[in-house]
Amino acid sequence: MLFTKKNLSPKEPEKKVRGLLDVDGATCSSCVYTIEHVGAKLKGVYDCYVDRNTSQIQLTYDGSQETLDRIVELVDKIGYTAVVNVPDVDNLAKA
């Protein structure tokens, strides 16, 4: 039996948006590690980096509000506060 491949259209590129969130209280290495590693595992999150010097989370994600809400909720559950500062850094730079 011959196997044929159906629907060989190239996969749509995933939308990747860079956002910034302000985070309050995450000042130790353990806090940063937890937010980065658990945050990166959330659906729609491609990369999550916490900058302790600026107290910001730099996020690469799918651009949906639901994903931002999930990361804010995650940070809250861990015991800190996160607020969306810039949801789309690249779009802001174009304006």
C-alpha positions, 0 to 999 in steps of 0.5 A: 500500500502506498502512503500519500501525504495530504495537506502538505501546505507549509505550517503557518508561522506562529505569531511572536510578540514581545511584551513587558510587564512590571513585577514587584517583589521578585528580587531573589534568584529563586523568585526569578528562576520560578517565574522564568521556568514556570512562565515559559511552560505556559501555553502561548509563552515562548520565552520569559525573562525576569530582569531584577535590575529593572523589575520587569518581565520580558516576555515573548508570547503569542500576542493574546490577552489570555496569555498575558492574563495567565502570566499575571495570574501565575506571578500572583499565585507565586506571591508577587505582583505583575502588571502589563506595561507594554503588551507589544514592544515592536508595535510601540516602536513603529508608532 
